Every structure is written in C-alpha cells, then in structure tokens.
Amino acid sequence: MQYDSIERKKASTFEVEVYECEIHLKFRLIEEKGVFEGHDQLLEALIDAFAYGTDEYMEPVQVEVTAQEVSELHASPQMRRRLIRLRNSGDMA
C-alpha cells in the first residue's frame, strides 16, 4: 500500500523544531439542517467538508495559512519533553 506524503531528504541528523500554525477558513457549505447544532462534532464536520474539497456543496471564500518556527520556550512543558525525546531518539535518523 502506498501513501501520498511529503518526501523528506535523508540526512545524517534529524532536526525537529516547534512551529506556531494559524489557519483561517471561511467557506459556504450546503448541509442538512440541524447537522451543526452539536458543538462536539462541529469542528470535525467542518474540517472534513473542507478537506474533501470544493464541489457543488462547498465553496471556499477565504483561506489563510501561516506557520512560523518559534522558540521551544513558547511550548508547553509536555511539548518540550516530547521534543527532547524526539531529539534523543535513535530511530529518527
């Protein structure tokens, strides 16, 4: 089985960093009435609809995506511990 993925250059050292990402999506969607009443599944349903792509039931109005590397000091303690584990891991090379 093959998966579409971003190819990463093989390097002798594996580098990981912390990124702050921001996504603004605005789109119009034709959907069954009442689907968006429950807040639990609202975000999941909207992301699924957007990920499916533009069709006759969904049209994007505005899409903005930014990602920038930030100091690991901005990350939570849990994320910093995960970053340390990744950097110390032997399987990542």
C-alpha positions in Angstrom: 0.0 0.0 0.0 1.4 3.4 -0.9 0.5 6.7 0.7 0.9 10.2 -0.7 3.3 12.0 1.6 5.8 14.8 1.6 9.2 13.4 0.8 11.9 14.3 3.4 15.5 14.4 2.4 17.5 11.7 4.2 20.0 13.3 6.4 22.5 12.0 8.9 20.8 14.1 11.6 17.1 14.5 12.2 16.0 18.0 13.3 12.7 18.9 14.8 11.5 22.3 15.8 8.4 23.9 17.3 6.1 25.7 14.9 3.2 28.0 15.6 0.5 27.5 13.0 -2.6 29.5 12.3 -5.4 28.6 9.9 -8.3 30.9 8.9 -11.0 29.2 6.9 -14.2 30.7 5.6 -16.4 28.8 3.3 -20.0 28.3 2.3 -21.5 24.8 2.7 -24.8 23.2 1.8 -25.6 20.7 4.5 -28.6 19.0 6.1 -30.4 21.2 8.5 -29.5 20.5 12.2 -26.1 19.0 11.5 -24.3 21.8 13.1 -26.3 22.0 16.3 -23.9 19.8 18.4 -20.7 21.6 19.2 -18.9 18.3 19.8 -18.8 17.3 16.1 -19.0 20.8 14.6 -15.3 21.3 14.1 -14.7 17.8 12.8 -17.6 18.1 10.3 -16.3 21.4 9.0 -12.7 20.2 8.6 -14.0 17.0 6.9 -16.0 19.1 4.5 -13.1 21.4 3.7 -10.6 18.5 3.3 -13.0 16.8 0.9 -12.5 19.7 -1.4 -14.5 22.1 -3.5 -17.6 20.7 -5.1 -21.2 21.8 -5.7 -21.9 21.7 -2.0 -18.9 23.7 -0.7 -17.2 26.8 -1.9 -14.1 28.4 -0.2 -14.4 32.1 0.5 -11.2 32.8 2.3 -8.2 30.6 3.2 -5.1 31.8 5.0 -2.5 29.5 6.5 0.7 30.6 8.2 3.4 28.6 10.1 6.5 30.0 11.7 9.2 28.5 13.8 9.1 29.6 17.4 11.4 29.2 20.3 10.8 25.9 22.2 10.4 28.1 25.3 6.9 29.0 24.0 5.9 25.4 24.0 4.2 23.7 27.0 6.3 21.6 29.3 4.7 18.5 27.8 5.6 19.5 24.3 9.2 20.4 25.3 9.6 16.9 26.9 8.3 15.3 23.7 10.8 17.5 21.7 13.7 16.3 23.9 12.6 12.7 23.5 12.5 13.1 19.7 15.9 14.7 19.6 17.4 11.9 21.8 15.7 9.1 19.9 17.9 6.9 17.8 15.2 5.9 15.3 14.7 9.3 13.9 17.8 9.4 11.7 
